[in-house]
Amino acid sequence: MAIPRISSYEIPSQDCFNANKVKWTVDPRRAVLLVHDMQQYFLDFYGDNSSLIATVIEHVQHIKQQLKTLGVPVYYSAQPGNQTPQQRALLTDFWGKGLADDPDQTAIINELAPEADDHVLTKWRYSAFQRTDLLQQMREQGRDQLIICGVYAHIGCQLTAADAFMNDIQAFFVTDAIADFSYDEHLNAVNYVAQRCGFTLSTASLLDSLIENSIDHTTDDVHNARPHNISTLVHSAQQKSPVKTVVNWQQQVATWLDVELDELAPDDNLIELGLDSIRVMTLLEQWQQQGVKTTLLDLAENPTLAGWEQLVTGSKAASV
């Protein structure tokens, strides 16, 4: 039998899932991101204009962008076309002959296309570890956490998480950055991982955790890896004509926090006040589009109005 046509469904909310059995925390220094089987062939079964897939794509984009900013390697799994009967073996009994050797089927979708420094694994079985060198590469890099997103939740994503567990790799299953055949199968996959082999969390929780981790674990090696040093930027700004502070972004932050701008002190920790990671990424994208040269690590190091103002004005002055 082939893969069935898949109707869009609403992704289960976090309160629908079983509680995690473990209390793991993502560490960018230990993690790898796996974008699982986001090939045109597998997504075509959802039809055109699937709201489910649009949501998953958006979440994976946010996750990938933030993780790459933090130096986390990105891996893709992708099945090849025209697999021989010997290569597919038992897969044929369940799913038919598989993909044709046609870029319209085998290509990873344009919205998530791999970049030059990303890694693409040729995938042969449900688990991304089987008949690939993913485990070897992770061990060579000293990484023992795998963040999983993609399709299909109850097949390859779940089996990859289980295989990670059996290889002493902590699997993080992003509940709203995966898609499945149905609501129930999505729910069951997440519940299995939460109770048996991994840690489940939403995109927002993952991004929040990464920012908090960056704040709590900024080390000398991270400082050395940063492309822009804050003190250098501030000094450069002082040596050049002053640049007016743009208040618009500060008002935007106040609006997100549901407070008046004058209620925020310059040194208030915006993350502790409730500014979530999606908002931080939105600001970062806006600034980068305006030519501000800063990174997520810079923002996480001093998440205050004063700290971010120094970054914005310093970067603009340094570029004059």
N, C-alpha and C positions, 0 to 999 in steps of 0.2 A: 504494500500500500504506500501511497505518496503522502506527503504532508498535507493535512486538510486546509481548506480555506479558513482563515481566522478572523472572527469578528472582533472589532474593537471593544474593550471593556475598561471600566474604571479601575485604576491600580488600587489595590487594597490599602487602606490607611494604616498607619503604624499601630493603632490600637486594636487592629484585627489580628495581628500576628502574636504568636507565642513569645513569651519573654526569652531573652537570650540566657543560655545556661552559663556562659562565661562572661568575663568582664575584660575584654581585650580593648586596646587603644591603638589606633593607627599611628605609626611612626614613619614619617617620610624617609628617614634614614634606613629603614628596614623594608620598605614596601615596594611593590611592583604593581602597576595597573594592567589588567587584562581586559581588552575590549573583545568580547567573545562572539565570533561568527556574525558580525554585522555586515553580511554580504547581501548584495541585491537579491539573490535567489531566495534567501530565507525571509527577507522582509517583503517580497512581492506577495507572499501568502496573506499579508494583512490588507492588501488592496491599496488603492490610491487614497491619499488624504486621511490616513489613520491617525486619529488624535492620540491614541496610545503610543504609536511609534514616534510621533512628533515630540511627545513629552520625554520619552526615553532618549531620543537624540539630543534634545536640549540639555538634559541632565548629564549625559556622557560628555558633552562638549564642556560644560562647566567643570566637571570632575577632571577631565584631561588637562584643561588649561591650568587649573590650580596645582595639580600634581606636578606638571612639567615645570612650573615656576619654582617648585620646591625641590627639583632635581630627581623626581621619581621616574624611573624608566617606564616606558609605555610599550606594551606588547599587544599584538593583534593575533587572533587565530582565524584562519581562513581555509576552508576545504578546497582542494583542487578540482578542476573539471575533468570529465572523461576518465573517471577511475575505472580500472579494470575490475572484472568480477573477483579476481584474487585479492585486489587491494580493498575492495568494499566488503567482501566476505559476508558476514551475517547482517551487515547494515542493509544489504539489498533485500533480505527477507522482511525487514521492518519498514523500509522507506523507499524501496525501488532503486533505480539506477543512479540517482543523485544528480549533481550539477553537470551541465554541458561545459565543454571547454570554450566558453564564450564570456568575454568581459562583462556583458550585460547580466550575467549570472554570478560570475566568480568575484567581481570587483567589490571591495568594501565601499559602502555608499559614500558619495562625494562629501556629504556633511561631516563625515568622520574620517576622511582619507588620511592614511598614515603620512607622517612627515619624514624628512630625510633621516632623522635620528631615532625614529621608532623601529621596532622589530616586528616582523611578520612571521608567524609560525605556520607551517603547512600542517593542517590538522587532519587526522585520519580516523579518530574515534571520538566518543562522547567527551572524554576528558582531554583537556588541552595538554596534559602531561604525557599522555600515551603516544609513543612513537615520535616524540619531539625532544628537543634539548632544553625545554623550559626549566626543568628542575636543575639541570647542570648549570645553566646560565645564572639562575638565582643564587645557587650555592657559590659560584665563582665570585659573585658580586657581594656576598655576605648578606643576602636579603632573605627574610623568612616570613614575609607577609604578602598576601596576594589579594588585591582588590578586584572584585569580579563584577562586570556589567555586560549587558548584551542579551542575546537570545540563544536558545530558548531556556527559560528558567529551570524547568523540571527535568531537562535532559542534559545538555552539555554544561550549563552553568552549575547545576547542582552536583553533577558527577565530578566536575573539576574541583569544586569545593571539598567534596569527600576525598578525592585523591590528594588534595593539598594536605588535609588532615592526616592522611596515612603516610605522608612524607614529612611530617612535623613542620608544615607550613600553616600559619594562621590565615584562614580565609575570611575575607570581609565581603559580604553579599549585599550589594546596594539595592534595596528593595524597590525603589522607583526608577532605577536605571537598568532594569531588566524587563523583558516581556515574555509572554508564554502563549499557549494555545487558548487559555481561558482564565477567568478570575480564580476559579477553584484550584486549577493546577499551579497558578502563580502563588496563591496562598499556601498550598501544600509544600511547594518547593522551599519557600522562605521558612516555614515552620520546621521543616526537616533540618535545614542548615542550622537554625537557631538552637535546636535541641540536640543535634548529633555531631556536628562537625565544623561549625564556624560561628561567626558573629554577624548579625544582620543589622543594618542601619539605613536610614534614608540619605538622600543626597545632601540635604541641609545639615543633618547630623555629622556626616562625613566631613563636609567643608568646615563646619564649626570646630570639629575636633582637630583638624589640621591647623587651623589658625591658633587655637589654644596651645597645641603642641609646639608651634613655632614660637609663641610667646614664652612658654615655660622652659624650652630647651634650646634657646639660642646659645650656640657655643662658638669658640674661636674659629673652628673650621668653617662654620656657616658664615661668620663675618668675612673670612678670607675669600669665600666664594662669591660674595655679593659684588655685583658689577659696579655699584655706586655706594660710596661711603658717605654717611649722613654728614659728618663733620666737614668733610671736603666740600660737599654741596653748599652747606651753610656758609662756610668761609668764602666760597666763590661768589655767593649771592651778596655778601657784604662788600666785596671788592668791586662789584659792578653796580650800575644804576638800580635802585630798588624797584622791585616788581610789586604791584598792588596785589593784596590778597583777594582772591575771588571768594566772596561770602556765599555765593549760591550753593556750593557743595556743603557748606556748614549748615545752611538752612535745610538742605535736603536730608542731612543726617538727623537733624532735630525732628523733622517731620516723620522720618522712619521710626524714631524712638518715641514719637507721640508726646513731645515736650516742646516748650518754647525755647528758642535759641539762647535767650539770656539765662535760662535755667542750667545750661551746661557750662561747667567750669573748663578752662583751657586744658587742665590736666586730668579731667575725668576719663577713666578707662571706658571707652565706647563699647568694647566687647562685653565687659562686665555689666554694662547698663542694658545690654540686650541687642546690640547691633549684630545681626546674623551674617554669616559668611557670604550669602548670596548678595547682600547689599554691599559688602566690602568689595566683592568681585566686580559689581556694577560700577562702583567708584573707580576702581583700578582701571577698568576698561575705558571709562570716560576720560580719565587723565592720560592714559597712554595714547588715545586717539587725538588728544590735544598736544601731544609731544612731550608730556611729562615722563621723564625717565626714572621710573621707580618700580619696585617689585613688591610682591606679596610679603616677602620677608621684611622689607622696610616698614610696611604698614603694620605688620604684626609686632614688631619690636617695640613700638611706642604708639599704641592705638588711642591717641588723644587728638583733640582739635589742634593743640599747639604743635604736637609732633608731626601731624600730617601737613599742617600749614608750612612748616619748615621744609618738608620734602617737596611740596608743590612749588613754593616760591624759590627754593634753592635750585631745583632742577631747571625751572624756566630761566633763572638768572644765569645758570651755568651754560645754557644753550645759546645765550645771546651772543 
